[in-house]
């Protein structure tokens, strides 16, 4: 059965999808059949009569086998707002059980690894009682943390790691993604993160710009995940 990794970030807009695609491509180059899963997405557009999210479409395109869009993204909402608010406005309920069923269906396919990408940061509300992290904990998924290198990232990274481990989950690795090319003292901040984070570093991705996105895979080291 396919092994699943959950990708979370220190915040929104830290490059989770960018890094997830790089991880998927690196895994494919290592001979793994991969699938991408985006359980919940807001900020979707109506395409061919179906609400679709650009991040989920990216994961679908990077997947090894062709599946219908809704299998990659069971909950899609039009407004680019917090998913639990978007769901309430659409008179819908985000069900952890339904998200789990979606993952189970993906595991039934002939793939080796599934990369499930979260939304926002670790403590993302799904409704008044549940967080997306509750689902990750229920599924016992190993977590990969994307650290967006910008002012405040050390605090955000360490707090997020504490929360993940408090939930009893394994941090399979982390990726440092330079999202701010003008970040002051980047090297010093990167060194502090590497010294403080007690988990395998899967990659340090420099600022690549839009034209360099396809080269991100070259900065990924999957060796710790292959053990």
C-alpha positions as CSV (number, residue, x, y, z in Angstrom):
1,X,0.0,0.0,0.0
2,X,1.2,3.5,-0.8
3,X,3.1,5.5,1.8
4,X,1.7,8.9,2.4
5,X,3.6,12.1,3.5
6,X,1.7,15.2,4.6
7,X,3.3,18.5,3.6
8,X,2.6,21.5,5.8
9,X,4.1,24.9,6.0
10,X,5.2,27.6,8.5
11,X,2.4,29.8,7.1
12,X,0.5,30.4,3.9
13,X,2.4,31.5,0.8
14,X,5.6,29.7,1.8
15,X,5.7,27.5,-1.4
16,X,4.1,24.3,-0.2
17,X,2.8,23.4,-3.7
18,X,6.1,24.4,-5.3
19,X,8.0,22.2,-2.9
20,X,5.4,19.3,-3.1
21,X,5.8,19.3,-6.9
22,X,9.6,19.2,-6.5
23,X,9.3,16.3,-4.1
24,X,6.9,14.4,-6.4
25,X,9.2,14.9,-9.4
26,X,12.3,13.8,-7.4
27,X,10.4,10.7,-6.2
28,X,9.4,9.9,-9.8
29,X,13.0,10.3,-10.9
30,X,13.9,7.8,-8.2
31,X,11.5,5.3,-9.7
32,X,8.5,5.9,-7.4
33,X,5.0,6.1,-8.8
34,X,3.4,9.2,-7.1
35,X,0.1,10.9,-6.5
36,X,-0.7,14.3,-5.2
37,X,-3.6,15.0,-2.8
38,X,-5.0,18.4,-1.8
39,X,-7.8,17.5,0.7
40,X,-9.1,21.1,1.1
41,X,-8.6,24.1,-1.2
42,X,-10.1,27.6,-1.4
43,X,-9.5,30.1,-4.1
44,X,-10.9,27.9,-6.9
45,X,-12.1,28.8,-10.4
46,X,-14.9,27.2,-12.4
47,X,-13.3,25.1,-15.1
48,X,-15.3,22.8,-17.3
49,X,-18.2,23.1,-14.9
50,X,-16.1,22.1,-11.9
51,X,-14.5,24.2,-9.2
52,X,-10.7,23.6,-9.5
53,X,-7.7,25.0,-7.5
54,X,-4.4,25.9,-9.3
55,X,-2.4,24.1,-6.6
56,X,-4.4,20.9,-6.9
57,X,-4.1,21.1,-10.6
58,X,-0.3,21.3,-10.2
59,X,-0.3,18.2,-8.1
60,X,-2.6,16.4,-10.5
61,X,-0.2,17.2,-13.4
62,X,2.8,15.9,-11.4
63,X,1.1,12.6,-10.6
64,X,2.2,9.4,-12.2
65,X,-1.3,8.2,-13.2
66,X,-4.3,10.0,-14.6
67,X,-7.2,10.3,-12.2
68,X,-10.3,12.6,-12.1
69,X,-9.7,16.0,-10.5
70,X,-12.1,15.4,-7.6
71,X,-9.9,12.5,-6.4
72,X,-7.0,14.9,-5.9
73,X,-9.1,17.6,-4.3
74,X,-12.4,16.5,-2.7
75,X,-13.2,19.9,-1.1
76,X,-12.9,23.0,-3.4
77,X,-14.3,26.4,-2.6
78,X,-14.4,29.5,-4.8
79,X,-13.5,32.3,-2.3
80,X,-9.8,32.8,-1.5
81,X,-10.5,32.8,2.2
82,X,-10.0,30.3,5.1
83,X,-11.6,27.0,4.1
84,X,-13.8,26.7,7.1
85,X,-15.3,30.1,6.4
86,X,-15.7,29.3,2.7
87,X,-17.4,26.0,3.6
88,X,-19.8,27.8,5.9
89,X,-20.7,30.3,3.1
90,X,-21.3,27.5,0.7
91,X,-23.5,25.7,3.4
92,X,-21.1,22.7,3.3
93,X,-19.3,20.8,6.1
94,X,-15.8,19.6,5.7
95,X,-15.7,16.0,6.9
96,X,-12.5,14.4,8.2
97,X,-14.1,11.1,7.4
98,X,-14.7,12.1,3.8
99,X,-11.1,13.3,3.5
100,X,-9.9,10.0,4.9
101,X,-12.0,8.1,2.4
102,X,-10.4,10.1,-0.4
103,X,-7.0,9.1,0.7
104,X,-8.0,5.5,1.1
105,X,-9.1,5.5,-2.6
106,X,-5.8,6.9,-3.7
107,X,-4.0,4.2,-1.7
108,X,-5.9,1.5,-3.7
109,X,-4.2,2.7,-6.9
110,X,-0.9,1.3,-8.1
111,X,1.3,4.0,-6.7
112,X,4.2,4.0,-4.2
113,X,4.0,7.4,-2.5
114,X,1.3,9.9,-2.0
115,X,2.0,13.5,-1.1
116,X,-0.9,15.2,0.7
117,X,-0.6,19.0,0.8
118,X,-2.2,21.0,3.5
119,X,-3.6,24.5,3.3
120,X,-2.2,27.5,5.3
121,X,-0.2,26.3,8.3
122,X,-0.4,23.4,10.7
123,X,-3.5,24.5,12.7
124,X,-6.0,25.0,9.9
125,X,-9.6,24.9,11.0
126,X,-12.1,22.7,9.2
127,X,-15.1,23.7,11.3
128,X,-15.8,24.8,14.8
129,X,-14.4,21.6,16.3
130,X,-11.8,20.1,14.0
131,X,-8.5,21.1,12.5
132,X,-6.8,19.6,9.5
133,X,-4.0,18.5,11.8
134,X,-6.6,16.3,13.6
135,X,-7.0,14.4,10.4
136,X,-3.3,14.0,9.9
137,X,-3.0,12.7,13.5
138,X,-5.9,10.3,12.9
139,X,-4.1,8.9,9.8
140,X,-0.7,8.8,11.6
141,X,1.0,10.5,8.6
142,X,4.7,11.4,8.7
143,X,5.0,15.2,8.1
144,X,7.3,17.2,5.9
145,X,7.6,20.9,6.9
146,X,8.2,23.6,4.3
147,X,9.9,26.6,5.9
148,X,9.5,29.8,3.9
149,X,12.7,31.7,4.4
150,X,11.6,35.2,5.4
151,X,11.6,37.4,8.5
152,X,10.1,35.5,11.4
153,X,10.7,32.1,9.9
154,X,12.8,30.7,12.8
155,X,10.0,31.3,15.3
156,X,7.3,29.9,13.0
157,X,9.4,26.9,12.2
158,X,10.2,26.0,15.8
159,X,6.6,26.5,17.0
160,X,5.2,24.4,14.1
161,X,7.6,21.6,14.8
162,X,6.7,21.7,18.5
163,X,3.0,21.4,17.6
164,X,3.6,18.5,15.2
165,X,5.5,16.6,17.7
166,X,3.0,17.4,20.5
167,X,0.5,15.7,18.3
168,X,2.6,12.6,18.4
169,X,3.6,12.6,14.7
170,X,7.0,12.0,13.1
171,X,8.7,14.8,11.2
172,X,10.0,13.0,8.2
173,X,12.0,16.0,7.0
174,X,11.9,19.7,6.2
175,X,12.7,21.9,3.2
176,X,14.0,25.4,3.4
177,X,12.5,27.5,0.6
178,X,13.8,31.0,-0.1
179,X,10.5,32.9,-0.8
180,X,12.0,36.4,-0.2
181,X,15.1,37.1,-2.3
182,X,15.7,40.3,-0.3
183,X,15.7,38.6,3.1
184,X,18.3,40.2,5.3
185,X,21.0,37.8,6.7
186,X,19.6,34.8,4.9
187,X,22.7,32.6,5.5
188,X,22.7,33.3,9.2
189,X,19.0,32.5,9.5
190,X,19.5,29.3,7.5
191,X,22.4,28.2,9.7
192,X,20.2,28.8,12.9
193,X,17.4,26.7,11.4
194,X,19.7,23.9,10.5
195,X,21.2,23.9,14.0
196,X,17.8,24.0,15.7
197,X,15.7,21.7,13.6
198,X,16.2,18.1,14.7
199,X,14.9,16.4,11.5
200,X,16.4,15.5,8.1
201,X,16.9,18.4,5.7
202,X,15.4,17.3,2.4
203,X,16.5,20.4,0.5
204,X,17.4,24.0,0.5
205,X,15.8,25.7,-2.5
206,X,17.3,29.2,-3.4
207,X,15.2,32.0,-4.9
208,X,14.6,30.7,-8.4
209,X,11.9,33.1,-9.8
210,X,9.1,31.9,-12.0
211,X,11.5,30.9,-14.9
212,X,13.5,28.7,-12.6
213,X,10.7,26.7,-11.0
214,X,11.4,23.6,-13.0
215,X,14.9,23.3,-11.6
216,X,13.7,23.0,-8.0
217,X,13.8,19.2,-8.1
218,X,17.6,19.4,-8.4
219,X,17.8,20.8,-4.8
220,X,15.8,17.9,-3.3
221,X,17.5,15.0,-1.5
222,X,15.1,12.1,-0.9
223,X,17.6,9.8,0.7
224,X,16.2,10.2,4.3
225,X,12.7,9.2,3.0
226,X,14.0,6.2,1.1
227,X,15.5,4.5,4.2
